[in-house]
Structures are given as C-alpha cells and as structure tokens.
Amino acid sequence: MLLLDEIAGGLTEAETHELIDEIRQVKASGITVIWIEHVMHALLAVADRLLVINFGSKIAEGAPATVLENAEVRRVYLGLEA
C-alpha cells in the first residue's frame, strides 16, 4: 500500500504528468494507492474510486463520475451550485 498526501501541490504541469505516470505504474504493479489530493485533474487521471470527507464526515463515495455529480461535493469542494 502506498499512502500519498497532497503530492501534486506546487508541481508544474509537466511534473504533474510525470507524477500521474508514476502512480499509474505503481497501481499497475498491484500496489493499492490511497491518495489525498486537491489537484483534481491529477487525481481523476488515476483514481478508480473516490471518498470525499468534509470536516470528518463522509459526504460521497464511489466512481469518480458519480461522486463529482454529488450536490454536496460540488458545493463544498468545487464551489459550484448543485
């Protein structure tokens, strides 16, 4: 298992693409990756499943596309109206 916490923050776009490639290779080798991240495009390029927590409470869990449609996720993390 590999635990990652906000590792894409501050990276250039090129560095972010390299990071995504590295994490994909780790996943392909059979290692489980748990990644806490706010750089959404990087996370979504790799994640099979999302768990969204707000102030310690789970607000959504599941496939990325489904989670991103959740009204509370859109409001809390994306700053969008439902």
PyMOL Python script that loads the backbone (N, CA, C, O; Angstrom):
from pymol import cmd

cmd.read_pdbstr("""\
ATOM      1  N   MET A   1       0.844  -1.165   0.000  1.00  0.00           N
ATOM      2  CA  MET A   1       0.000   0.000   0.000  1.00  0.00           C
ATOM      3  C   MET A   1       0.896   1.236   0.000  1.00  0.00           C
ATOM      4  O   MET A   1       1.909   1.295   0.697  1.00  0.00           O
ATOM      5  N   LEU A   2       0.493   2.220  -0.802  1.00  0.00           N
ATOM      6  CA  LEU A   2       1.188   3.499  -0.878  1.00  0.00           C
ATOM      7  C   LEU A   2       0.223   4.593  -0.462  1.00  0.00           C
ATOM      8  O   LEU A   2      -0.855   4.727  -1.040  1.00  0.00           O
ATOM      9  N   LEU A   3       0.605   5.377   0.540  1.00  0.00           N
ATOM     10  CA  LEU A   3      -0.209   6.495   1.007  1.00  0.00           C
ATOM     11  C   LEU A   3       0.419   7.790   0.524  1.00  0.00           C
ATOM     12  O   LEU A   3       1.606   8.030   0.748  1.00  0.00           O
ATOM     13  N   LEU A   4      -0.371   8.626  -0.137  1.00  0.00           N
ATOM     14  CA  LEU A   4       0.121   9.891  -0.684  1.00  0.00           C
ATOM     15  C   LEU A   4      -0.748  11.028  -0.158  1.00  0.00           C
ATOM     16  O   LEU A   4      -1.970  10.897  -0.091  1.00  0.00           O
ATOM     17  N   ASP A   5      -0.121  12.143   0.214  1.00  0.00           N
ATOM     18  CA  ASP A   5      -0.867  13.268   0.767  1.00  0.00           C
ATOM     19  C   ASP A   5      -0.450  14.559   0.077  1.00  0.00           C
ATOM     20  O   ASP A   5       0.639  15.083   0.310  1.00  0.00           O
ATOM     21  N   GLU A   6      -1.341  15.063  -0.777  1.00  0.00           N
ATOM     22  CA  GLU A   6      -1.160  16.362  -1.439  1.00  0.00           C
ATOM     23  C   GLU A   6       0.181  16.483  -2.175  1.00  0.00           C
ATOM     24  O   GLU A   6       0.846  17.516  -2.087  1.00  0.00           O
ATOM     25  N   ILE A   7       0.566  15.452  -2.882  1.00  0.00           N
ATOM     26  CA  ILE A   7       1.880  15.467  -3.526  1.00  0.00           C
ATOM     27  C   ILE A   7       1.911  16.225  -4.846  1.00  0.00           C
ATOM     28  O   ILE A   7       2.994  16.518  -5.354  1.00  0.00           O
ATOM     29  N   ALA A   8       0.761  16.549  -5.410  1.00  0.00           N
ATOM     30  CA  ALA A   8       0.744  17.284  -6.676  1.00  0.00           C
ATOM     31  C   ALA A   8       0.776  18.799  -6.464  1.00  0.00           C
ATOM     32  O   ALA A   8       1.020  19.553  -7.406  1.00  0.00           O
ATOM     33  N   GLY A   9       0.537  19.238  -5.251  1.00  0.00           N
ATOM     34  CA  GLY A   9       0.536  20.674  -4.970  1.00  0.00           C
ATOM     35  C   GLY A   9       1.883  21.300  -5.277  1.00  0.00           C
ATOM     36  O   GLY A   9       2.915  20.818  -4.809  1.00  0.00           O
ATOM     37  N   GLY A  10       1.883  22.368  -6.056  1.00  0.00           N
ATOM     38  CA  GLY A  10       3.108  23.083  -6.380  1.00  0.00           C
ATOM     39  C   GLY A  10       3.885  22.542  -7.557  1.00  0.00           C
ATOM     40  O   GLY A  10       4.900  23.122  -7.944  1.00  0.00           O
ATOM     41  N   LEU A  11       3.433  21.443  -8.137  1.00  0.00           N
ATOM     42  CA  LEU A  11       4.133  20.895  -9.295  1.00  0.00           C
ATOM     43  C   LEU A  11       3.753  21.655 -10.559  1.00  0.00           C
ATOM     44  O   LEU A  11       2.653  22.197 -10.669  1.00  0.00           O
ATOM     45  N   THR A  12       4.678  21.685 -11.507  1.00  0.00           N
ATOM     46  CA  THR A  12       4.354  22.237 -12.816  1.00  0.00           C
ATOM     47  C   THR A  12       3.453  21.234 -13.538  1.00  0.00           C
ATOM     48  O   THR A  12       3.297  20.099 -13.088  1.00  0.00           O
ATOM     49  N   GLU A  13       2.873  21.649 -14.638  1.00  0.00           N
ATOM     50  CA  GLU A  13       2.014  20.743 -15.404  1.00  0.00           C
ATOM     51  C   GLU A  13       2.817  19.536 -15.902  1.00  0.00           C
ATOM     52  O   GLU A  13       2.323  18.409 -15.867  1.00  0.00           O
ATOM     53  N   ALA A  14       4.028  19.763 -16.356  1.00  0.00           N
ATOM     54  CA  ALA A  14       4.876  18.654 -16.830  1.00  0.00           C
ATOM     55  C   ALA A  14       5.197  17.695 -15.682  1.00  0.00           C
ATOM     56  O   ALA A  14       5.158  16.478 -15.861  1.00  0.00           O
ATOM     57  N   GLU A  15       5.508  18.232 -14.526  1.00  0.00           N
ATOM     58  CA  GLU A  15       5.801  17.391 -13.361  1.00  0.00           C
ATOM     59  C   GLU A  15       4.565  16.608 -12.932  1.00  0.00           C
ATOM     60  O   GLU A  15       4.668  15.455 -12.516  1.00  0.00           O
ATOM     61  N   THR A  16       3.403  17.235 -13.035  1.00  0.00           N
ATOM     62  CA  THR A  16       2.156  16.556 -12.683  1.00  0.00           C
ATOM     63  C   THR A  16       1.905  15.379 -13.607  1.00  0.00           C
ATOM     64  O   THR A  16       1.468  14.320 -13.157  1.00  0.00           O
ATOM     65  N   HIS A  17       2.176  15.549 -14.888  1.00  0.00           N
ATOM     66  CA  HIS A  17       2.005  14.438 -15.833  1.00  0.00           C
ATOM     67  C   HIS A  17       2.980  13.303 -15.524  1.00  0.00           C
ATOM     68  O   HIS A  17       2.619  12.131 -15.635  1.00  0.00           O
ATOM     69  N   GLU A  18       4.198  13.635 -15.141  1.00  0.00           N
ATOM     70  CA  GLU A  18       5.172  12.607 -14.748  1.00  0.00           C
ATOM     71  C   GLU A  18       4.691  11.880 -13.497  1.00  0.00           C
ATOM     72  O   GLU A  18       4.806  10.659 -13.399  1.00  0.00           O
ATOM     73  N   LEU A  19       4.160  12.627 -12.552  1.00  0.00           N
ATOM     74  CA  LEU A  19       3.633  12.033 -11.328  1.00  0.00           C
ATOM     75  C   LEU A  19       2.497  11.060 -11.638  1.00  0.00           C
ATOM     76  O   LEU A  19       2.461   9.949 -11.111  1.00  0.00           O
ATOM     77  N   ILE A  20       1.581  11.482 -12.488  1.00  0.00           N
ATOM     78  CA  ILE A  20       0.460  10.625 -12.882  1.00  0.00           C
ATOM     79  C   ILE A  20       0.977   9.333 -13.496  1.00  0.00           C
ATOM     80  O   ILE A  20       0.487   8.251 -13.170  1.00  0.00           O
ATOM     81  N   ASP A  21       1.957   9.436 -14.374  1.00  0.00           N
ATOM     82  CA  ASP A  21       2.537   8.239 -14.998  1.00  0.00           C
ATOM     83  C   ASP A  21       3.151   7.307 -13.949  1.00  0.00           C
ATOM     84  O   ASP A  21       2.980   6.090 -14.016  1.00  0.00           O
ATOM     85  N   GLU A  22       3.864   7.885 -12.984  1.00  0.00           N
ATOM     86  CA  GLU A  22       4.483   7.081 -11.927  1.00  0.00           C
ATOM     87  C   GLU A  22       3.429   6.362 -11.085  1.00  0.00           C
ATOM     88  O   GLU A  22       3.576   5.179 -10.778  1.00  0.00           O
ATOM     89  N   ILE A  23       2.376   7.073 -10.717  1.00  0.00           N
ATOM     90  CA  ILE A  23       1.331   6.466  -9.891  1.00  0.00           C
ATOM     91  C   ILE A  23       0.598   5.380 -10.670  1.00  0.00           C
ATOM     92  O   ILE A  23       0.238   4.349 -10.102  1.00  0.00           O
ATOM     93  N   ARG A  24       0.376   5.597 -11.948  1.00  0.00           N
ATOM     94  CA  ARG A  24      -0.248   4.554 -12.779  1.00  0.00           C
ATOM     95  C   ARG A  24       0.619   3.295 -12.800  1.00  0.00           C
ATOM     96  O   ARG A  24       0.096   2.182 -12.737  1.00  0.00           O
ATOM     97  N   GLN A  25       1.925   3.460 -12.887  1.00  0.00           N
ATOM     98  CA  GLN A  25       2.827   2.307 -12.882  1.00  0.00           C
ATOM     99  C   GLN A  25       2.768   1.563 -11.548  1.00  0.00           C
ATOM    100  O   GLN A  25       2.775   0.332 -11.511  1.00  0.00           O
ATOM    101  N   VAL A  26       2.711   2.316 -10.469  1.00  0.00           N
ATOM    102  CA  VAL A  26       2.603   1.695  -9.147  1.00  0.00           C
ATOM    103  C   VAL A  26       1.315   0.885  -9.057  1.00  0.00           C
ATOM    104  O   VAL A  26       1.330  -0.262  -8.610  1.00  0.00           O
ATOM    105  N   LYS A  27       0.192   1.484  -9.483  1.00  0.00           N
ATOM    106  CA  LYS A  27      -1.089   0.776  -9.467  1.00  0.00           C
ATOM    107  C   LYS A  27      -1.045  -0.477 -10.336  1.00  0.00           C
ATOM    108  O   LYS A  27      -1.550  -1.530  -9.949  1.00  0.00           O
ATOM    109  N   ALA A  28      -0.441  -0.353 -11.508  1.00  0.00           N
ATOM    110  CA  ALA A  28      -0.375  -1.483 -12.441  1.00  0.00           C
ATOM    111  C   ALA A  28       0.425  -2.648 -11.860  1.00  0.00           C
ATOM    112  O   ALA A  28       0.223  -3.800 -12.243  1.00  0.00           O
ATOM    113  N   SER A  29       1.322  -2.343 -10.944  1.00  0.00           N
ATOM    114  CA  SER A  29       2.127  -3.403 -10.324  1.00  0.00           C
ATOM    115  C   SER A  29       1.365  -4.131  -9.223  1.00  0.00           C
ATOM    116  O   SER A  29       1.873  -5.085  -8.635  1.00  0.00           O
ATOM    117  N   GLY A  30       0.144  -3.677  -8.947  1.00  0.00           N
ATOM    118  CA  GLY A  30      -0.682  -4.345  -7.960  1.00  0.00           C
ATOM    119  C   GLY A  30      -0.693  -3.694  -6.585  1.00  0.00           C
ATOM    120  O   GLY A  30      -1.305  -4.223  -5.657  1.00  0.00           O
ATOM    121  N   ILE A  31      -0.037  -2.577  -6.444  1.00  0.00           N
ATOM    122  CA  ILE A  31       0.003  -1.873  -5.164  1.00  0.00           C
ATOM    123  C   ILE A  31      -1.221  -0.973  -5.039  1.00  0.00           C
ATOM    124  O   ILE A  31      -1.558  -0.233  -5.963  1.00  0.00           O
ATOM    125  N   THR A  32      -1.876  -1.046  -3.892  1.00  0.00           N
ATOM    126  CA  THR A  32      -3.011  -0.170  -3.614  1.00  0.00           C
ATOM    127  C   THR A  32      -2.490   1.225  -3.302  1.00  0.00           C
ATOM    128  O   THR A  32      -1.531   1.383  -2.546  1.00  0.00           O
ATOM    129  N   VAL A  33      -3.130   2.244  -3.890  1.00  0.00           N
ATOM    130  CA  VAL A  33      -2.728   3.631  -3.672  1.00  0.00           C
ATOM    131  C   VAL A  33      -3.885   4.370  -3.005  1.00  0.00           C
ATOM    132  O   VAL A  33      -5.011   4.368  -3.504  1.00  0.00           O
ATOM    133  N   ILE A  34      -3.589   4.998  -1.873  1.00  0.00           N
ATOM    134  CA  ILE A  34      -4.540   5.890  -1.210  1.00  0.00           C
ATOM    135  C   ILE A  34      -3.945   7.283  -1.328  1.00  0.00           C
ATOM    136  O   ILE A  34      -2.856   7.552  -0.821  1.00  0.00           O
ATOM    137  N   TRP A  35      -4.674   8.169  -2.005  1.00  0.00           N
ATOM    138  CA  TRP A  35      -4.124   9.478  -2.358  1.00  0.00           C
ATOM    139  C   TRP A  35      -5.071  10.581  -1.915  1.00  0.00           C
ATOM    140  O   TRP A  35      -6.202  10.673  -2.394  1.00  0.00           O
ATOM    141  N   ILE A  36      -4.605  11.408  -1.006  1.00  0.00           N
ATOM    142  CA  ILE A  36      -5.329  12.605  -0.581  1.00  0.00           C
ATOM    143  C   ILE A  36      -4.830  13.730  -1.473  1.00  0.00           C
ATOM    144  O   ILE A  36      -3.631  14.007  -1.513  1.00  0.00           O
ATOM    145  N   GLU A  37      -5.752  14.387  -2.197  1.00  0.00           N
ATOM    146  CA  GLU A  37      -5.301  15.370  -3.181  1.00  0.00           C
ATOM    147  C   GLU A  37      -6.408  16.364  -3.507  1.00  0.00           C
ATOM    148  O   GLU A  37      -7.585  16.008  -3.574  1.00  0.00           O
ATOM    149  N   HIS A  38      -6.009  17.617  -3.709  1.00  0.00           N
ATOM    150  CA  HIS A  38      -6.933  18.649  -4.160  1.00  0.00           C
ATOM    151  C   HIS A  38      -6.673  19.071  -5.604  1.00  0.00           C
ATOM    152  O   HIS A  38      -7.446  19.849  -6.161  1.00  0.00           O
ATOM    153  N   VAL A  39      -5.614  18.579  -6.211  1.00  0.00           N
ATOM    154  CA  VAL A  39      -5.371  18.836  -7.630  1.00  0.00           C
ATOM    155  C   VAL A  39      -6.202  17.793  -8.387  1.00  0.00           C
ATOM    156  O   VAL A  39      -5.755  16.684  -8.679  1.00  0.00           O
ATOM    157  N   MET A  40      -7.432  18.213  -8.684  1.00  0.00           N
ATOM    158  CA  MET A  40      -8.437  17.266  -9.161  1.00  0.00           C
ATOM    159  C   MET A  40      -8.068  16.585 -10.476  1.00  0.00           C
ATOM    160  O   MET A  40      -8.297  15.385 -10.628  1.00  0.00           O
ATOM    161  N   HIS A  41      -7.503  17.324 -11.426  1.00  0.00           N
ATOM    162  CA  HIS A  41      -7.223  16.677 -12.719  1.00  0.00           C
ATOM    163  C   HIS A  41      -6.182  15.566 -12.567  1.00  0.00           C
ATOM    164  O   HIS A  41      -6.229  14.576 -13.298  1.00  0.00           O
ATOM    165  N   ALA A  42      -5.256  15.716 -11.639  1.00  0.00           N
ATOM    166  CA  ALA A  42      -4.269  14.661 -11.402  1.00  0.00           C
ATOM    167  C   ALA A  42      -4.936  13.455 -10.754  1.00  0.00           C
ATOM    168  O   ALA A  42      -4.739  12.319 -11.184  1.00  0.00           O
ATOM    169  N   LEU A  43      -5.709  13.706  -9.740  1.00  0.00           N
ATOM    170  CA  LEU A  43      -6.390  12.628  -9.029  1.00  0.00           C
ATOM    171  C   LEU A  43      -7.328  11.864  -9.954  1.00  0.00           C
ATOM    172  O   LEU A  43      -7.348  10.633  -9.946  1.00  0.00           O
ATOM    173  N   LEU A  44      -8.099  12.588 -10.746  1.00  0.00           N
ATOM    174  CA  LEU A  44      -9.065  11.943 -11.634  1.00  0.00           C
ATOM    175  C   LEU A  44      -8.407  11.163 -12.766  1.00  0.00           C
ATOM    176  O   LEU A  44      -9.017  10.259 -13.337  1.00  0.00           O
ATOM    177  N   ALA A  45      -7.173  11.509 -13.088  1.00  0.00           N
ATOM    178  CA  ALA A  45      -6.454  10.768 -14.126  1.00  0.00           C
ATOM    179  C   ALA A  45      -6.053   9.376 -13.652  1.00  0.00           C
ATOM    180  O   ALA A  45      -5.705   8.518 -14.464  1.00  0.00           O
ATOM    181  N   VAL A  46      -6.099   9.150 -12.348  1.00  0.00           N
ATOM    182  CA  VAL A  46      -5.616   7.899 -11.777  1.00  0.00           C
ATOM    183  C   VAL A  46      -6.689   7.134 -11.009  1.00  0.00           C
ATOM    184  O   VAL A  46      -6.710   5.903 -11.039  1.00  0.00           O
ATOM    185  N   ALA A  47      -7.568   7.838 -10.334  1.00  0.00           N
ATOM    186  CA  ALA A  47      -8.480   7.213  -9.370  1.00  0.00           C
ATOM    187  C   ALA A  47      -9.554   6.348 -10.013  1.00  0.00           C
ATOM    188  O   ALA A  47     -10.142   6.714 -11.031  1.00  0.00           O
ATOM    189  N   ASP A  48      -9.799   5.196  -9.399  1.00  0.00           N
ATOM    190  CA  ASP A  48     -10.902   4.323  -9.772  1.00  0.00           C
ATOM    191  C   ASP A  48     -12.099   4.571  -8.867  1.00  0.00           C
ATOM    192  O   ASP A  48     -13.241   4.283  -9.226  1.00  0.00           O
ATOM    193  N   ARG A  49     -11.817   5.110  -7.689  1.00  0.00           N
ATOM    194  CA  ARG A  49     -12.845   5.293  -6.668  1.00  0.00           C
ATOM    195  C   ARG A  49     -12.464   6.497  -5.816  1.00  0.00           C
ATOM    196  O   ARG A  49     -11.288   6.698  -5.511  1.00  0.00           O
ATOM    197  N   LEU A  50     -13.455   7.300  -5.432  1.00  0.00           N
ATOM    198  CA  LEU A  50     -13.227   8.464  -4.584  1.00  0.00           C
ATOM    199  C   LEU A  50     -14.010   8.331  -3.285  1.00  0.00           C
ATOM    200  O   LEU A  50     -15.104   7.767  -3.250  1.00  0.00           O
ATOM    201  N   LEU A  51     -13.427   8.861  -2.227  1.00  0.00           N
ATOM    202  CA  LEU A  51     -14.092   9.010  -0.945  1.00  0.00           C
ATOM    203  C   LEU A  51     -13.901  10.465  -0.559  1.00  0.00           C
ATOM    204  O   LEU A  51     -12.769  10.929  -0.416  1.00  0.00           O
ATOM    205  N   VAL A  52     -15.002  11.190  -0.388  1.00  0.00           N
ATOM    206  CA  VAL A  52     -14.935  12.622  -0.101  1.00  0.00           C
ATOM    207  C   VAL A  52     -15.386  12.843   1.334  1.00  0.00           C
ATOM    208  O   VAL A  52     -16.464  12.408   1.739  1.00  0.00           O
ATOM    209  N   ILE A  53     -14.533  13.535   2.100  1.00  0.00           N
ATOM    210  CA  ILE A  53     -14.801  13.806   3.506  1.00  0.00           C
ATOM    211  C   ILE A  53     -14.819  15.310   3.710  1.00  0.00           C
ATOM    212  O   ILE A  53     -13.984  16.032   3.165  1.00  0.00           O
ATOM    213  N   ASN A  54     -15.775  15.774   4.495  1.00  0.00           N
ATOM    214  CA  ASN A  54     -15.874  17.190   4.839  1.00  0.00           C
ATOM    215  C   ASN A  54     -15.985  17.288   6.361  1.00  0.00           C
ATOM    216  O   ASN A  54     -16.951  16.802   6.949  1.00  0.00           O
ATOM    217  N   PHE A  55     -15.002  17.914   6.993  1.00  0.00           N
ATOM    218  CA  PHE A  55     -14.964  18.044   8.456  1.00  0.00           C
ATOM    219  C   PHE A  55     -15.179  16.707   9.153  1.00  0.00           C
ATOM    220  O   PHE A  55     -15.930  16.612  10.123  1.00  0.00           O
ATOM    221  N   GLY A  56     -14.501  15.664   8.641  1.00  0.00           N
ATOM    222  CA  GLY A  56     -14.534  14.354   9.274  1.00  0.00           C
ATOM    223  C   GLY A  56     -15.727  13.483   8.944  1.00  0.00           C
ATOM    224  O   GLY A  56     -15.805  12.348   9.414  1.00  0.00           O
ATOM    225  N   SER A  57     -16.651  13.977   8.158  1.00  0.00           N
ATOM    226  CA  SER A  57     -17.827  13.192   7.780  1.00  0.00           C
ATOM    227  C   SER A  57     -17.794  12.862   6.296  1.00  0.00           C
ATOM    228  O   SER A  57     -17.523  13.721   5.457  1.00  0.00           O
ATOM    229  N   LYS A  58     -18.078  11.594   5.987  1.00  0.00           N
ATOM    230  CA  LYS A  58     -18.127  11.172   4.584  1.00  0.00           C
ATOM    231  C   LYS A  58     -19.343  11.797   3.920  1.00  0.00           C
ATOM    232  O   LYS A  58     -20.462  11.700   4.425  1.00  0.00           O
ATOM    233  N   ILE A  59     -19.107  12.447   2.769  1.00  0.00           N
ATOM    234  CA  ILE A  59     -20.232  13.024   2.036  1.00  0.00           C
ATOM    235  C   ILE A  59     -20.484  12.309   0.710  1.00  0.00           C
ATOM    236  O   ILE A  59     -21.559  12.450   0.129  1.00  0.00           O
ATOM    237  N   ALA A  60     -19.512  11.550   0.230  1.00  0.00           N
ATOM    238  CA  ALA A  60     -19.716  10.800  -1.015  1.00  0.00           C
ATOM    239  C   ALA A  60     -18.640   9.735  -1.152  1.00  0.00           C
ATOM    240  O   ALA A  60     -17.527   9.879  -0.645  1.00  0.00           O
ATOM    241  N   GLU A  61     -18.997   8.660  -1.849  1.00  0.00           N
ATOM    242  CA  GLU A  61     -18.049   7.586  -2.121  1.00  0.00           C
ATOM    243  C   GLU A  61     -18.502   6.842  -3.355  1.00  0.00           C
ATOM    244  O   GLU A  61     -19.694   6.596  -3.540  1.00  0.00           O
ATOM    245  N   GLY A  62     -17.539   6.477  -4.212  1.00  0.00           N
ATOM    246  CA  GLY A  62     -17.877   5.675  -5.379  1.00  0.00           C
ATOM    247  C   GLY A  62     -17.037   6.031  -6.585  1.00  0.00           C
ATOM    248  O   GLY A  62     -15.937   6.569  -6.463  1.00  0.00           O
ATOM    249  N   ALA A  63     -17.573   5.721  -7.744  1.00  0.00           N
ATOM    250  CA  ALA A  63     -16.889   6.008  -9.006  1.00  0.00           C
ATOM    251  C   ALA A  63     -16.714   7.522  -9.150  1.00  0.00           C
ATOM    252  O   ALA A  63     -17.611   8.280  -8.779  1.00  0.00           O
ATOM    253  N   PRO A  64     -15.573   7.975  -9.682  1.00  0.00           N
ATOM    254  CA  PRO A  64     -15.327   9.412  -9.797  1.00  0.00           C
ATOM    255  C   PRO A  64     -16.455  10.193 -10.464  1.00  0.00           C
ATOM    256  O   PRO A  64     -16.848  11.246  -9.962  1.00  0.00           O
ATOM    257  N   ALA A  65     -16.975   9.711 -11.566  1.00  0.00           N
ATOM    258  CA  ALA A  65     -18.028  10.444 -12.275  1.00  0.00           C
ATOM    259  C   ALA A  65     -19.268  10.610 -11.398  1.00  0.00           C
ATOM    260  O   ALA A  65     -19.898  11.668 -11.396  1.00  0.00           O
ATOM    261  N   THR A  66     -19.607   9.574 -10.666  1.00  0.00           N
ATOM    262  CA  THR A  66     -20.769   9.625  -9.782  1.00  0.00           C
ATOM    263  C   THR A  66     -20.536  10.594  -8.626  1.00  0.00           C
ATOM    264  O   THR A  66     -21.407  11.400  -8.300  1.00  0.00           O
ATOM    265  N   VAL A  67     -19.375  10.514  -8.019  1.00  0.00           N
ATOM    266  CA  VAL A  67     -19.050  11.384  -6.887  1.00  0.00           C
ATOM    267  C   VAL A  67     -19.047  12.851  -7.312  1.00  0.00           C
ATOM    268  O   VAL A  67     -19.533  13.710  -6.577  1.00  0.00           O
ATOM    269  N   LEU A  68     -18.511  13.138  -8.479  1.00  0.00           N
ATOM    270  CA  LEU A  68     -18.449  14.523  -8.943  1.00  0.00           C
ATOM    271  C   LEU A  68     -19.823  15.095  -9.283  1.00  0.00           C
ATOM    272  O   LEU A  68     -19.970  16.311  -9.402  1.00  0.00           O
ATOM    273  N   GLU A  69     -20.821  14.243  -9.438  1.00  0.00           N
ATOM    274  CA  GLU A  69     -22.190  14.706  -9.664  1.00  0.00           C
ATOM    275  C   GLU A  69     -22.922  15.004  -8.362  1.00  0.00           C
ATOM    276  O   GLU A  69     -23.992  15.611  -8.378  1.00  0.00           O
ATOM    277  N   ASN A  70     -22.356  14.584  -7.240  1.00  0.00           N
ATOM    278  CA  ASN A  70     -22.983  14.777  -5.937  1.00  0.00           C
ATOM    279  C   ASN A  70     -23.085  16.265  -5.605  1.00  0.00           C
ATOM    280  O   ASN A  70     -22.092  16.988  -5.680  1.00  0.00           O
ATOM    281  N   ALA A  71     -24.272  16.716  -5.243  1.00  0.00           N
ATOM    282  CA  ALA A  71     -24.517  18.137  -4.998  1.00  0.00           C
ATOM    283  C   ALA A  71     -23.639  18.695  -3.881  1.00  0.00           C
ATOM    284  O   ALA A  71     -23.123  19.807  -3.997  1.00  0.00           O
ATOM    285  N   GLU A  72     -23.466  17.936  -2.803  1.00  0.00           N
ATOM    286  CA  GLU A  72     -22.651  18.432  -1.693  1.00  0.00           C
ATOM    287  C   GLU A  72     -21.173  18.499  -2.071  1.00  0.00           C
ATOM    288  O   GLU A  72     -20.480  19.436  -1.676  1.00  0.00           O
ATOM    289  N   VAL A  73     -20.692  17.536  -2.814  1.00  0.00           N
ATOM    290  CA  VAL A  73     -19.301  17.562  -3.289  1.00  0.00           C
ATOM    291  C   VAL A  73     -19.093  18.782  -4.182  1.00  0.00           C
ATOM    292  O   VAL A  73     -18.099  19.496  -4.043  1.00  0.00           O
ATOM    293  N   ARG A  74     -20.014  19.015  -5.081  1.00  0.00           N
ATOM    294  CA  ARG A  74     -19.902  20.154  -5.993  1.00  0.00           C
ATOM    295  C   ARG A  74     -19.875  21.472  -5.227  1.00  0.00           C
ATOM    296  O   ARG A  74     -19.123  22.382  -5.574  1.00  0.00           O
ATOM    297  N   ARG A  75     -20.685  21.569  -4.200  1.00  0.00           N
ATOM    298  CA  ARG A  75     -20.747  22.798  -3.409  1.00  0.00           C
ATOM    299  C   ARG A  75     -19.504  22.969  -2.531  1.00  0.00           C
ATOM    300  O   ARG A  75     -18.886  24.034  -2.530  1.00  0.00           O
ATOM    301  N   VAL A  76     -19.140  21.928  -1.790  1.00  0.00           N
ATOM    302  CA  VAL A  76     -18.060  22.022  -0.801  1.00  0.00           C
ATOM    303  C   VAL A  76     -16.683  22.071  -1.449  1.00  0.00           C
ATOM    304  O   VAL A  76     -15.861  22.909  -1.077  1.00  0.00           O
ATOM    305  N   TYR A  77     -16.416  21.193  -2.408  1.00  0.00           N
ATOM    306  CA  TYR A  77     -15.067  21.083  -2.955  1.00  0.00           C
ATOM    307  C   TYR A  77     -14.851  21.799  -4.277  1.00  0.00           C
ATOM    308  O   TYR A  77     -13.735  22.216  -4.586  1.00  0.00           O
ATOM    309  N   LEU A  78     -15.893  21.938  -5.042  1.00  0.00           N
ATOM    310  CA  LEU A  78     -15.734  22.543  -6.357  1.00  0.00           C
ATOM    311  C   LEU A  78     -16.268  23.964  -6.415  1.00  0.00           C
ATOM    312  O   LEU A  78     -16.056  24.671  -7.400  1.00  0.00           O
ATOM    313  N   GLY A  79     -16.965  24.390  -5.353  1.00  0.00           N
ATOM    314  CA  GLY A  79     -17.513  25.735  -5.304  1.00  0.00           C
ATOM    315  C   GLY A  79     -18.605  25.982  -6.328  1.00  0.00           C
ATOM    316  O   GLY A  79     -18.817  27.115  -6.762  1.00  0.00           O
ATOM    317  N   LEU A  80     -19.297  24.917  -6.711  1.00  0.00           N
ATOM    318  CA  LEU A  80     -20.347  25.015  -7.728  1.00  0.00           C
ATOM    319  C   LEU A  80     -21.709  24.800  -7.101  1.00  0.00           C
ATOM    320  O   LEU A  80     -21.843  24.060  -6.126  1.00  0.00           O
ATOM    321  N   GLU A  81     -22.707  25.440  -7.654  1.00  0.00           N
ATOM    322  CA  GLU A  81     -24.074  25.171  -7.219  1.00  0.00           C
ATOM    323  C   GLU A  81     -24.525  23.842  -7.777  1.00  0.00           C
ATOM    324  O   GLU A  81     -24.136  23.450  -8.877  1.00  0.00           O
ATOM    325  N   ALA A  82     -25.336  23.163  -7.025  1.00  0.00           N
ATOM    326  CA  ALA A  82     -25.840  21.849  -7.448  1.00  0.00           C
ATOM    327  C   ALA A  82     -26.641  22.008  -8.707  1.00  0.00           C
ATOM    328  O   ALA A  82     -27.158  21.024  -9.237  1.00  0.00           O
TER     329      ALA A  82
END
""", "prot")
cmd.dss("prot")
cmd.show_as("cartoon", "prot")
cmd.util.cbc("prot")
cmd.orient("prot")
